[in-house]
Amino acid sequence: THECPDYITNGPNSCHFNKKHTSIWTMYIITINATNQMGSSSSDPRYVDVTYIVEPDPPVNLTLELKQPEDKKPYLWMKWYPPTLVDVRSGWLTLQYEIRLKPKKATEWETHFAGQQTQFKILSLYPGQKYLVQVRCKPDHGFWSEWSPESSIQIPNDVTMKDTIVWIFVAV
């Protein structure tokens, strides 16, 4: 049995456990004890596995590159690395990734699910725009991380990336 290590960080009536006081793959049994003028009471035990409640740090080193293969449509290629404190190499923990991007002046983000891959291609971009890109991650059973810091890339004006649709109207 251990006393809560930090009653301050999360505010009144809370208890905070940082990574110094928790370990992945460990089942914790939490019981709340309350005492007031009327007496004392304890809650039923609550079983918690950190794997199911963790929010990882965001992915790191997001890099963007405009690729222009010969005789093919150019595309935006991005890659990133898992958060440094998450051990994905052992295979015991897998992360899923989500990317969002938008032209700098736009208000709406376009979101893409990347699954477990740490690289992604975007084919449809507007020439002459500066794009902002972010990535986030989550364990299979946990919560999404915060978004990574924004990375940006300028798409040249002379690159044709959007499919052109031509409408032909015939009057009858």
N, C-alpha and C positions, 0 to 999 in steps of 0.2 A: 504494500500500500504506500502510495506517494501523495504528498500534498501538491496542489497546483503550484507550478513554478512561477507563474506570472498572472496576477490579478489586475494589472494596470493596462497593458497594451490594448486590449479590445474594449475597454470601458467598464462601467459598473456591471455587476452581476455576471462577470465572464471569467473565463480562464483561458490562457494562451499557452500553447505548447509549440515551441519552435523546433527546428530540425535537431537541435542539441538534445531534446527530450523525447524524440520519437524515432522510430525506425520502421522502414518499409518491411512488409511481410510479418509484422508483429500484431497480434490481436490485443487490443486494449479494452479493459473493462472499466467503465466510468460510472461512478456513483456520486450523486449530488447530496451533500449534507447541508441542511438549513437549520439555523437556530435563531429564535426570537424570544420575546417575552412569554410566549405560549408554550415554549419547549423546543424540542429538536425532532427532526424527521429526516429520513433518508429515502432517496428515490430507488426504484428498481434498477439493477445494473443495466448498462447500455454497452453492447459489444461493438467496437469500432475497429476496422482495419484501415490503416492510413492510406492504403492503395486506393480505396474508394472515395476518399475525401480530399486528396491532395490536389493542389493547384500548382503546376510546375512553373519555373521561370520561363520566359519566352525563348524561342530559338535564337541562335546567335549567328553572326557573320552572314547576314543576308546579302548576296551579291547579285547584281543584275547585268545582263549582257545582251545586246542586240545581235543576233546571229543572222547572217545573210548567205545561206548556202547557194551555190551556183545553180541556176535554173529552178529554184524553188522559192516559195514565198518566205520572206524574212519573218522572224519571230523573236519574242522576248524570252530569254532563257534565264531562269533564276535558280539559285541554290542556297542552302542554309545548313546549319548544323544544329543538332539537338542541344538543349540547355546543358551547360557544362556539369551541373550537379546531378544529372539524370544518367544512370548507367543503362544505355540501350544495347551496348555491345554484348552483354551476357545473354540477351534474349528474354530475360525474366520480366522486363518491362518494355512494352512497345508504346510508341507515341503515334498519334494521328495528327495531321497538319491541315491547316486552313490558311489560304492566302487571300488577301484583299488588295485591290488596286483601283486607282482612279486617276483621271487627268487632274493635275494640281488645282485647276479652277473649278472642278466639279464638286457637287455636294454629296452625291451618292457613290458608295463603294460597290464594286463588283466583286463578289466572293466566289472562290473556287475551293472545293474539297480536294486535297492532294493525297489522302490516305496516309500510308506509312512512308511514302517516298520523300526524299529531301531535295528534290529538284522538280521543276515544273516549267512547261512551255505555255506561252500565251500567243496565239496567232493573230487575233483581231485587235489591232491598236490603230489609233488615229495619228497620221503623220503630223509633225510639228508640235506635238503635245509633250509636256513634261509629265511623266507618270510617277505617282507615289505608290509604293508597295510595302506591305507589312505581312508578317506571318505569325501564327500562333500555334500552340500544340496542346494536346491533352492525352493523358493515359487512357487506355481502353475504358476504364471505369471511373475516371476522375473528372475534374473540371478543366475548362479551357484556361490556358495561361492568359496573361495580358498580351496585347499585340506587341510585336518587336518594335524597336525604333523604326521610323520611316526611312526607306532607301528610295532614291529617285533616279530616273533615267530620262534623258531627252531623246525623243524619237525624231530623227531628221525629217525635214519637209519633203525630201526627194524619195522617201521610201513609201511604196504603195503597199499597204497592209490590209485595208478594209476591202472586202468584196464589194464591187460596184454593182448595183442593181439598176437596170435600165427598164423603164416602163415605156411601152409603145402604145399609144392610144390611136385607134382607128375609128374614124367617124363613119357611121353607116347611114 
